[in-house]
Amino acid sequence: MERHYGLDWLRIGAFGLLIFYHIGMVFVPWGYHAKTAHPIPWVAVPMLALNSWRLLLLFVVSGYASRALLARGHGAARFARNRTWRLLVPLLFGVLVIVPVQPWIELTTQRGYTHDFGHFLLHDYFRFAKVHGLPLPNWQHLWFVGYLWLYTMLLVLGVMLVGRRSLQRAFDRVFGTVLVWLLPMAWLVIVSVWLFPGKGPTNDLIRDGVSHVQYLPGFLFGFALAGSPRALAAIHRYWPVALVVALVSYAVSAGIEWRWPGLAHPTAPFGTVFAVARPVHGWSSIIALIGIADRFLNFDLRWRRTLTEAVFPFYMIHQTIIVGVEGALLPFRLPPIAEFALLVVATIGGCWLFYLIGRRIGWLRPLIGLRPLPRKEHMT
C-alpha cells in the first residue's frame, strides 16, 4: 500500500488535540482525576466540539494503519504477534510505572485518602480491590491501548476466517456512495438514542458495550477504507457537505449545553435533540476531517516521521503529567489562566523530554511503544 501522509497528519493532530482536551478536563465541571479549585462551566461548550469524534477518529485511523501493516505481507499470525508486543508491553509498563500517580492524586484530592505516594504504591495500588471506591490497579487513559489490542486480535481472527479480500467488494459497493457518510452516522444515532440512551463509556473492557459498538465498527471501517479507493473518493465528494452538517449539529448541541449545563433537566424534546446532534456532529466531523486530510494534507515533511514516532510516547505520558502537575498546583489556588498556561507548558515540555530520552535508551524503547534500535545503533 502507498502511504497516506494525510492520515498520518490527521493522527498526529488528533493526539495533539487530545492533550489539550485532557488539560481542559481539569477545568470543566465533569469528572476527572485532578480538578481545579476554580471550575469554569463554559469550557464544556468548546470541548463539545471535540468529544463526539476525537476517540472514534483515532480508532478509524488505527484501523487504516493496521491495513497498511498487514499489507506488508508477513502474514496475519506474525502481524498479531507484532501488534501484541507493540501494544501490550507498553500497556503493562504504563500500568506499573506511569499510571500510579494518577489514582493517588485523585484519592488524595477528591476521596479523602491521607497516605503519601510511597505508602500508596507499596500497600494500596496493587491491592486488586477498591480503595475509597476507586478500583486498583487501574489503566486510566491507557484503556485505549487495551481496546486497540482486542480489536486488532478480532481483526486478525476475521482475516484468518474469511480472508482479507472477500468482503472488500461489498464494502466498496455500499460505502463507495453517500452511504459512507450516512450509514455509520445512522448507526451512531441508533446507539445514542435507542441502544444506550444517556450512557457514557466506562473504560471497562468487559462492561463497556456503549464503547465497543462504536469503536470496533470504527476500527473495522478504517481497515476497509484503507483498501477502498471508491470509499475514499466518496468521502472526497461529500466532505464539504459533511463539514457544514458538522458545524450546524455542533451549534445545536453547544446551544443546548449552554442553556442546560450538563443536560440538567432540559425541557423535552431537547434531551433527544442533543442525543441525535452529537453523533451527527461526530461522524460528519470524521468524514470532513478525512476529506480535508486527503485533499490538503497528503504530503510529506521532514518532521512527519519524528512526530509520527512521538505520538505513542506522548500519549502514554501526557495524562500523568497533567494530573501530577495539577495536583502540585492545587494548594496555590492560582487563577485559571495561570494554571492553564503552566499545564500546557509542563505537559508539552514533559512529553518531549520523555520521548527524546526514551528514544535513545535501547531497553526503554519497547516499553514506551517504539521499535527497537537497529543493531548498528546498539553497537555505537
C-alpha positions as CSV (number, residue, x, y, z in Angstrom):
1,M,0.0,0.0,0.0
2,E,1.1,3.5,-0.7
3,R,1.4,5.5,2.5
4,H,-1.2,8.2,3.0
5,Y,0.5,11.1,4.6
6,G,-2.7,12.9,5.2
7,L,-3.9,10.2,7.6
8,D,-0.5,10.5,9.4
9,W,-1.1,14.2,9.9
10,L,-4.6,13.5,11.0
11,R,-3.4,11.0,13.6
12,I,-0.8,13.5,14.8
13,G,-3.3,16.3,15.0
14,A,-5.9,14.1,16.8
15,F,-3.4,13.1,19.5
16,G,-2.3,16.7,19.8
17,L,-5.8,17.8,20.4
18,L,-6.2,15.0,23.0
19,I,-3.5,16.6,25.1
20,F,-5.4,19.9,25.1
21,Y,-8.7,18.1,25.7
22,H,-7.3,16.4,28.8
23,I,-6.0,19.7,30.1
24,G,-9.5,21.1,29.6
25,M,-10.9,18.3,31.7
26,V,-9.1,19.9,34.7
27,F,-11.3,23.0,34.3
28,V,-14.6,21.7,33.0
29,P,-17.3,20.6,35.6
30,W,-17.0,16.9,34.6
31,G,-15.4,14.1,36.5
32,Y,-11.6,13.8,36.1
33,H,-8.6,12.7,38.2
34,A,-7.4,16.2,39.0
35,K,-9.7,19.2,39.2
36,T,-9.0,22.9,39.6
37,A,-10.2,24.8,42.6
38,H,-11.9,27.2,40.1
39,P,-14.1,25.1,37.6
40,I,-15.3,27.0,34.6
41,P,-18.7,25.8,33.3
42,W,-18.4,27.4,29.8
43,V,-15.3,25.4,29.0
44,A,-17.7,22.5,28.3
45,V,-19.0,24.3,25.2
46,P,-15.7,24.3,23.2
47,M,-14.9,20.8,24.5
48,L,-18.1,19.6,22.9
49,A,-16.5,20.4,19.6
50,L,-14.1,17.5,20.1
51,N,-15.6,14.9,22.4
52,S,-18.1,13.4,20.0
53,W,-15.4,12.4,17.4
54,R,-11.9,12.5,18.9
55,L,-11.7,8.9,20.1
56,L,-13.7,7.4,17.3
57,L,-11.4,9.1,14.8
58,L,-8.4,7.5,16.5
59,F,-9.9,4.1,16.1
60,V,-10.7,4.7,12.4
61,V,-7.1,5.9,11.8
62,S,-5.7,3.0,13.7
63,G,-7.8,0.6,11.6
64,Y,-6.4,2.3,8.4
65,A,-2.9,1.9,9.7
66,S,-3.5,-1.7,10.6
67,R,-4.4,-2.5,7.0
68,A,-1.1,-0.9,5.9
69,L,0.9,-3.0,8.4
70,L,-0.9,-6.2,7.4
71,A,-0.3,-5.5,3.7
72,R,3.4,-5.8,4.2
73,G,2.9,-9.4,3.5
74,H,4.3,-11.1,6.6
75,G,1.0,-12.9,7.4
76,A,-1.8,-12.5,9.9
77,A,-0.1,-14.6,12.6
78,R,3.1,-12.5,12.5
79,F,1.1,-9.3,12.4
80,A,-0.8,-10.5,15.6
81,R,2.5,-11.2,17.4
82,N,4.0,-7.9,16.4
83,R,0.9,-5.9,17.5
84,T,0.7,-7.8,20.8
85,W,4.3,-7.0,21.5
86,R,4.0,-3.3,20.4
87,L,0.7,-2.8,22.4
88,L,0.7,-5.0,25.5
89,V,4.3,-4.4,26.6
90,P,3.8,-0.6,26.8
91,L,0.4,-1.1,28.4
92,L,1.9,-3.2,31.1
93,F,4.7,-0.8,31.6
94,G,2.3,2.1,31.7
95,V,0.0,0.4,34.3
96,L,3.0,-0.5,36.5
97,V,5.1,2.7,36.2
98,I,3.4,5.6,34.5
99,V,-0.2,5.5,35.7
100,P,0.0,5.1,39.6
101,V,0.4,8.8,40.3
102,Q,-3.0,9.5,38.7
103,P,-5.2,7.5,41.1
104,W,-3.1,8.7,44.0
105,I,-3.8,12.3,43.1
106,E,-7.5,11.5,42.7
107,L,-7.7,9.8,46.0
108,T,-5.8,12.5,47.9
109,T,-7.6,15.5,46.4
110,Q,-11.1,14.1,45.9
111,R,-11.7,11.0,48.0
112,G,-10.2,11.7,51.4
113,Y,-7.1,9.4,51.1
114,T,-4.4,10.6,53.5
115,H,-1.3,8.4,52.8
116,D,1.7,9.5,50.9
117,F,2.6,8.2,47.4
118,G,5.2,5.7,48.8
119,H,2.6,4.1,51.1
120,F,0.0,4.1,48.3
121,L,2.4,2.3,45.9
122,L,3.6,-0.3,48.4
123,H,0.3,-1.0,50.1
124,D,-2.7,0.0,48.1
125,Y,-2.1,0.3,44.3
126,F,-1.6,-3.4,43.8
127,R,-4.4,-4.4,46.2
128,F,-6.7,-5.6,43.3
129,A,-9.7,-4.1,45.1
130,K,-11.4,-0.8,45.6
131,V,-9.7,1.9,47.7
132,H,-12.1,4.6,48.7
133,G,-14.4,3.5,45.9
134,L,-11.6,3.5,43.2
135,P,-10.7,0.1,41.7
136,L,-6.9,-0.5,41.8
137,P,-4.6,-1.1,39.9
138,N,-6.0,0.9,37.0
139,W,-5.1,1.5,33.4
140,Q,-6.6,5.1,33.4
141,H,-6.1,6.7,29.9
142,L,-4.3,3.6,28.6
143,W,-7.6,1.8,28.2
144,F,-7.3,2.9,24.5
145,V,-4.3,0.6,24.1
146,G,-6.1,-2.3,25.6
147,Y,-9.2,-1.8,23.4
148,L,-7.0,-1.4,20.3
149,W,-5.2,-4.7,21.0
150,L,-8.5,-6.5,21.5
151,Y,-9.9,-5.1,18.2
152,T,-6.7,-6.0,16.4
153,M,-6.9,-9.6,17.6
154,L,-10.6,-9.8,16.4
155,L,-9.5,-8.3,13.1
156,V,-6.8,-11.0,12.7
157,L,-9.3,-13.7,13.6
158,G,-11.7,-12.3,10.9
159,V,-8.9,-12.2,8.3
160,M,-8.0,-15.8,9.1
161,L,-11.6,-17.0,8.9
162,V,-13.0,-15.1,5.9
163,G,-9.9,-13.9,4.0
164,R,-8.6,-10.4,3.6
165,R,-10.4,-9.6,0.3
166,S,-13.6,-11.5,0.5
167,L,-15.7,-8.6,2.0
168,Q,-13.9,-5.7,0.3
169,R,-16.1,-5.6,-2.8
170,A,-19.2,-5.5,-0.7
171,F,-17.7,-2.6,1.3
172,D,-16.8,-0.8,-1.9
173,R,-20.3,-1.1,-3.3
174,V,-22.0,0.2,-0.1
175,F,-19.5,2.8,1.1
176,G,-18.4,4.0,-2.3
177,T,-21.5,6.1,-2.2
178,V,-23.0,8.8,0.0
179,L,-23.6,5.9,2.5
180,V,-20.0,6.3,3.6
181,W,-21.3,9.3,5.4
182,L,-24.9,8.4,6.1
183,L,-24.8,4.8,7.2
184,P,-22.3,5.0,10.1
185,M,-23.9,8.2,11.2
186,A,-27.3,6.5,11.4
187,W,-25.8,3.6,13.4
188,L,-24.3,6.1,15.9
189,V,-27.6,7.8,16.3
190,I,-29.3,4.5,17.0
191,V,-26.6,3.7,19.6
192,S,-27.1,7.2,21.3
193,V,-30.8,7.4,21.2
194,W,-32.1,3.8,21.5
195,L,-29.4,1.2,22.4
196,F,-27.6,3.1,25.1
197,P,-29.6,6.3,25.9
198,G,-27.8,8.5,28.4
199,K,-25.0,6.0,28.8
200,G,-21.3,7.1,28.7
201,P,-18.2,4.9,28.4
202,T,-16.9,3.0,31.4
203,N,-13.4,2.2,30.0
204,D,-14.0,-1.3,31.5
205,L,-13.1,-3.8,28.8
206,I,-15.8,-6.3,29.9
207,R,-18.7,-3.9,30.8
208,D,-18.4,-1.1,28.2
209,G,-20.9,-2.0,25.5
210,V,-21.6,1.6,24.5
211,S,-17.9,2.0,23.5
212,H,-17.5,-1.3,21.8
213,V,-20.5,-0.9,19.5
214,Q,-19.0,2.4,18.3
215,Y,-15.2,1.9,18.3
216,L,-15.0,-1.6,17.0
217,P,-17.1,-0.8,13.8
218,G,-15.0,2.4,13.5
219,F,-11.7,0.4,13.6
220,L,-13.0,-2.1,11.0
221,F,-14.3,0.8,8.9
222,G,-10.8,2.3,8.9
223,F,-9.3,-1.1,7.9
224,A,-11.7,-1.5,5.0
225,L,-11.3,2.2,3.9
226,A,-7.5,1.6,3.5
227,G,-8.3,-0.8,0.7
228,S,-11.1,1.1,-0.9
229,P,-10.3,3.9,-3.4
230,R,-14.1,4.1,-4.1
231,A,-15.0,4.9,-0.5
232,L,-12.2,7.4,-0.2
233,A,-13.4,9.0,-3.5
234,A,-16.9,9.2,-2.0
235,I,-15.5,10.9,1.1
236,H,-13.7,13.3,-1.2
237,R,-17.1,14.2,-2.9
238,Y,-19.1,14.6,0.2
239,W,-16.8,16.1,2.9
240,P,-17.7,19.7,2.2
241,V,-21.4,19.0,2.9
242,A,-20.5,16.9,5.9
243,L,-18.4,19.8,7.2
244,V,-21.5,22.1,7.0
245,V,-23.6,19.5,8.8
246,A,-21.0,19.0,11.5
247,L,-20.9,22.8,12.2
248,V,-24.7,23.0,12.3
249,S,-25.1,20.0,14.6
250,Y,-22.3,21.2,16.9
251,A,-24.1,24.6,17.1
252,V,-27.3,22.7,18.2
253,S,-25.6,20.6,20.9
254,A,-23.5,23.6,22.1
255,G,-26.6,25.7,22.4
256,I,-28.4,23.0,24.5
257,E,-25.3,22.6,26.7
258,W,-25.1,26.4,27.2
259,R,-28.8,26.5,28.2
260,W,-28.8,23.4,30.3
261,P,-25.2,22.8,31.5
262,G,-24.5,19.1,31.9
263,L,-28.0,18.4,30.5
264,A,-29.5,19.4,33.8
265,H,-33.3,18.7,33.2
266,P,-33.6,20.0,29.7
267,T,-37.2,20.6,28.5
268,A,-38.5,18.0,26.1
269,P,-37.5,17.3,23.4
270,F,-34.1,18.9,23.8
271,G,-32.5,15.9,25.5
272,T,-33.4,13.8,22.5
273,V,-32.2,16.5,20.1
274,F,-28.9,16.6,22.0
275,A,-28.6,12.8,21.8
276,V,-29.1,13.0,18.0
277,A,-27.0,16.1,17.3
278,R,-23.8,14.6,19.0
279,P,-23.4,11.5,16.8
280,V,-24.4,13.5,13.7
281,H,-21.7,16.1,14.6
282,G,-19.2,13.3,15.4
283,W,-19.4,11.2,12.2
284,S,-19.8,14.3,10.0
285,S,-16.7,15.7,11.5
286,I,-14.8,12.5,10.9
287,I,-15.8,12.4,7.2
288,A,-14.9,16.1,6.9
289,L,-11.5,15.6,8.5
290,I,-10.6,12.6,6.4
291,G,-11.6,14.5,3.3
292,I,-9.6,17.5,4.3
293,A,-6.6,15.3,5.1
294,D,-6.9,13.6,1.7
295,R,-7.3,16.8,-0.2
296,F,-4.9,19.1,1.5
297,L,-2.5,17.2,3.8
298,N,-1.3,14.2,1.7
299,F,2.3,15.3,1.5
300,D,5.4,14.6,3.5
301,L,7.6,16.9,5.6
302,R,10.8,16.4,7.4
303,W,9.1,16.5,10.8
304,R,6.4,14.0,10.0
305,R,8.5,10.9,10.7
306,T,9.6,12.3,14.1
307,L,6.0,13.3,15.1
308,T,4.6,10.0,13.9
309,E,7.0,8.2,16.1
310,A,6.5,10.5,19.1
311,V,2.7,10.1,19.2
312,F,2.7,6.9,21.2
313,P,5.2,8.1,23.9
314,F,3.3,11.4,24.1
315,Y,0.1,9.6,24.6
316,M,1.5,7.3,27.3
317,I,2.9,10.1,29.5
318,H,0.7,13.2,28.9
319,Q,-2.1,12.5,31.3
320,T,0.2,11.6,34.1
321,I,2.0,14.9,33.6
322,I,-1.3,16.8,33.6
323,V,-2.7,15.1,36.7
324,G,0.6,15.3,38.6
325,V,1.2,18.9,37.8
326,E,-2.4,19.9,38.6
327,G,-2.1,18.0,41.9
328,A,1.0,20.0,42.8
329,L,-0.6,23.3,41.7
330,L,-3.8,22.9,43.7
331,P,-2.6,24.2,47.1
332,F,-1.6,27.5,45.4
333,R,-5.1,28.2,44.1
334,L,-3.8,30.1,41.1
335,P,-6.0,32.0,38.7
336,P,-7.3,29.6,35.9
337,I,-5.4,31.3,33.1
338,A,-2.1,30.9,35.0
339,E,-3.0,27.3,35.9
340,F,-3.8,26.5,32.2
341,A,-0.6,28.1,30.9
342,L,1.5,26.1,33.4
343,L,-0.2,22.9,32.5
344,V,0.3,23.5,28.7
345,V,4.0,24.3,29.1
346,A,4.7,21.4,31.6
347,T,2.7,18.8,29.5
348,I,4.3,19.7,26.1
349,G,7.7,20.0,27.6
350,G,7.4,16.9,29.7
351,C,6.1,14.8,26.7
352,W,9.1,15.9,24.5
353,L,11.5,15.2,27.3
354,F,10.0,11.7,27.9
355,Y,10.2,10.9,24.2
356,L,13.7,12.3,23.5
357,I,15.2,10.5,26.4
358,G,13.3,7.3,25.9
359,R,14.1,7.0,22.2
360,R,17.9,7.0,23.0
361,I,17.7,4.2,25.5
362,G,17.6,0.8,23.8
363,W,15.8,-1.2,26.5
364,L,13.3,1.6,27.2
365,R,12.1,2.0,23.6
366,P,9.8,-1.0,23.5
367,L,8.4,0.0,26.9
368,I,7.2,3.3,25.5
369,G,5.9,2.0,22.2
370,L,8.9,2.5,20.0
371,R,10.6,-0.1,17.7
372,P,13.9,-1.4,18.9
373,L,17.0,0.4,17.8
374,P,18.8,-1.1,14.7
375,R,21.8,-3.2,15.6
376,K,24.3,-0.7,14.5
377,E,22.9,1.9,16.8
378,H,23.0,-0.6,19.7
379,M,26.7,-1.2,19.0
380,T,27.5,2.5,18.9
